[in-house]
Amino acid sequence: MTFYKLNKKYKDRIFRLIFHDKAELLKLYNALNNSHYTNPDDLIITTIDDVVYMGMKNDLSFIISNMMNLYEHPSTFSPNLPLRGLFYLASLYRTYVDSFKNKLYTETAVSLPYPQYIVFYNGTMDEPERQELKLSSLYEKPIQNCTPALECTAVVLNINLGHNHELMEQCNTLKEYATFIDTIRLHIANGESFETAIESSVDECIHSDILANVLRKNRAEVTDVILEEYDEEEFRKYLREEATQQGLAEGRAKGRAEGRAEGQNLERIHGIKNLIESFQELHISQEDTISKLIEKYTLSEGDAMSYVSQYWK
């Protein structure tokens, strides 16, 4: 059950906006690899703006310490990610060997950086913390047993807020990014218009020092990116259907009318729970959390304190 269906293109573009900065990208690399590089200039950026095949664009790629890193943040989960990775990596290696391509025909082995393909997922499907998708799983079964000539492995990490805690603690910017996305979802689920939800989320995150520098500097761009190609009526219809289905499942015995009401109530509670967990993750005090609940959900102080007592872990 999911309550949200956001613009399929906004997450990857904001992700690139944040991590195109070498210093932030190096922090992310260190967190993923338990390394301790300190000089952002150690990164050699290899991002290709427009891959020829199918006009696909890769999000971020770079070389460091003889490792070719491809980071992708797709709009939706797909079992075909390894195939996409193959196309990306082939283009990256083609560019890499261009300066010494004549050596490909000599008897001396060329040296290639080791490939690493990481996919950062924060869509609404219930995906595991970490999974590996292999290109070989897409091959048709051969008539006889044989080893495939090509393999590409996509390591898919769930970066929704509340997942991969260790990684998030080691890379605070990634955690703040997950919080920003979650904040937008909470505002939309609570009935705000999409435009208002974006503005509210940006203001809230800046006030809480979440991606504050990025959001202050790029506020208009971030807003435009999220709003691009967004169909609000389609989203509202989806949100109503999802909430109603949940309510019907929980309150089938109460009849359809009560089920719909239950769905709306579950949506509200879900938002309250997520807000409390998000504020706790960000080390915001219980007092400030209670004040925010009173303001956002028009709760009495007693009810707000009760929710904090229930969901504050």
N, C-alpha and C positions, 0 to 999 in steps of 0.2 A: 504493500500500500504506500503510495507516495502522494503528497499534497501539491507538488510543484512541477511545473513544466515551463522552465524559463527559456529565453531566446537561445537557440542552439549554437549561436556563434559568439556570444559575448564572453564566455569564460576563457577561451583560448587566447583571444586578443588582449584581454586585460592581463592574463598570465605573461604574455610576451612583454607587455608594457612594463611590468614590474621587474622581470628577470632579465631584460636586455641589459641592465646595468651589470657590469662585470663583477663588481664587489658583491652584489646580491647573488649572482649566479655562482660565484665561488663558494659562498656560504652554503648554498643548496648542494653543490657538489661535495663539499666536505661532510655535510650531514649524511648524505647518501653513502659515502664511501669510508666514513670514519677516518678521514684524512685531515691534515692541518696546514694546508697551503694558506699563505697570508698575502701573497702578491697577486692582485687581479690581473696584472699583465702577463702572468703565466698562462692565462687563457688565450688561445688562438680561436677567435670566433669564425665558424664556418657555415653559419646559417645561410641557407639558400632561400631567397625571397620567393622564387617561383620555380618549382620543380617542373621540368618539361612535361613529364607524363601526367596527363589528366589535369594539368594546371594546379596540382596540389602544392601547398606551401607547408614547409616544416617549421615548427615553432622555434626551437633553439638547438643549435649544434655547435660544438666546440671541441678543440683538442687540448688536452693537458696531460702531461706525464705519459706520453705515448698512448693515450686512450682517446678514441673517437667517441664522443658522447652525443647521442641524439635524444632530446627531451621533447616529448609531444604531449599536448593537452587537448585531446579531441573533444568534440561537442557531445558525442554519445559513445557508449561502449559498443564494441564490435569485435567478433571473433576474427575479423580480417585484419586486425592491427598488424600482425607480423608481415602480411603482404605489403601493407603501406610502408612499414619499416624497411622492407627490402628495396622498394623503389627509392626511398629517401637515401638510404645508406649507399646504394649503387651510385646515385648522383654525387654524394659526398666523396666517395672514393675515386670516382672518375675525375673530379676536380683536383683531388689530392695528388694523383699520379700524373696529372697533365704535364708537369714540369720535367718529368723523367720517363715519359711513356715509352720512349725508345728502348729503355732497359727491360721492358716486358718481354722482349724477344731475345734476351741474352741468357747465358747459362748461370748467371748470378741471381740468387733469390732477392727480390725486393723486400724491404721491411715496411710493414703496414701498421698503423695504430690499431690497438685492440678495440673492437666495437662494443658499445654499451647502449642499449635502447630502453629508455625508461618512459613509461606512459603514466601521466598523472590524471587520475579520474576523480571527478566530484559531481557526477550526474546523480540522478535520483533512483537509479536501480540499486538493489541491495547487493553490492559486490563485496568480496572478501578484502581483508587488509592488503594482501599481496597475492598475486597469481602470475603464472608464467604461461604465455600463449606462444605456441610454436608454429612456424610456417608448415612444418611437416604434417601437422594435423589437418591441413587443408588439402593435401594431396589425395587423389583417388588411389584406391588400393591397387598396388601392382599385381600383375598376374603371378609373378614369382617374387619371393622375398629379395629385397635389395635395399641398399642404403641410398637415400636421396642425395643428389648432388648439391642441394642447397638447403640451408637451415637458417632461420632468423628467429630469435627469441625476443618477445616483448615482455618486459617485466612491468606489470600493471599494479600501481599503488593507489589505494583508495585514500584521497586526501580530503574527504568530507570531515567537517569538524567532529571531533570525538574519535577519529580513527588514526592509526599509526602515531600514537602518542610520543614515542621516543623520537621519531623523525621530526615531529612538530616542535618538540622541546629543543632539538638541536638546530632547527632552522626557524627562528621566530617569524621571519617574513612569510614563510609558507603557512604558518599557523594564522597569521593575521589575514592573509589572503582567504583562507578557508572561513575565517570569522566574518569577513566582509560579505562573501557569497551567502553565508548562512543568515546574516542580518537582512539582506535583501529578501530572501525567501520568507523570513519571519514577518516582515512588514507586509508583503503581498498576501500571505496566508491570513493575516489579520484584517484584510479587507481594504487596504489602501490601494489607490490607483497605482499603476506601475510607475508613472512619473514621480508621484509623491513618495513611493517606496524607495526609489533611487535617491532622491534628495534627502529623505529622512535618514537613510542608511549611510550616505556620505557624511552628513552632519554628525551622526552618532559616532561613526568610526573616527572621524577627525577629533571629536571631543574626547574620545577614549584613547587617543593616540594609537589607533589601528590603521596602518598604512597612511598615516597622516600626511607625510611629505609627498607621497605619490598622489594622493587624492587632492591635496591643495594645489599642487602644480598642474595636474591633468584633469581637474574636475569636469570641464566641458567635454573633453575627449572621452573620459570614462562614461559619462552620461550618454553621449551620442552612440558610443559603441554598444551599450546595453539596449538602447532603444531601437537600434538599427534592425529593420525587418521584423519587428515585433508585432504580433497580432494579439491585442489585448482581449478582444472578444473570444477568440479561440482559447486563450488561457483561462478566462473566467468560466467558460463552459466546461473545460477540463477539470478545473478546481471544484466546481459544483458536483460534477459527476463522481469524482474521486471521493469527496467528503460524504456524499450521499451513499455511495457503496459501502464505505466504512461504517456509517451509521446503521445501514440496513443489516450489515453482518452482525454488529454488536447488539442491535435492538430489534431483531426480527420479530420477536414475540410481541413487541409493542405496536406493531403495525407500521405501515409506510410513513405516515405523518410523523410519528414519534421517532422513527428511524432517521428521518432527515434532520430532525432537531438534534438527535444524538450525534449525528455526523458533524453538525456545526459546533456542538459543544466540545467534541473530541479535537476538532481543529483548533479551537481556542486554547484548550488545555495543552495541546502539543506545542503551540506557540509559547505559552507561559513556561513550560518545562525547558524548551530550547533556550529561551532568554536567560533563565536562571543558570543553566549549565554553561552557557557562553560567558556570562559575567563571572562565574566562578573560575573558568579556565583563564580569564584575563586578570584574575586576582582583584576584581572589583569587590568592595565590601558588601556585606549583607545589607547594611543600612541603605547604601546607594541602590542596591538591587531592589529592595522593597519600595523605595521611592519611585524607581522606574516602573515597577509593576503597577503601582497606584496610578501613575500618570498615563501609562500606555493602555491599561485594561480597565480603568475606572473601578478599581477594587477598593474595598475598605482596607484600612491598615491591618486589621485582624486577618482578613482573607489573604492578603499579600504575605504576611508573616507565616501563615499556615502553608502556603505553597512553597516558600523558601525552606521551611522546616522539612517538607516532604521531599523536595527535589535537590536540595543542596547536599552533595555527597561528602 
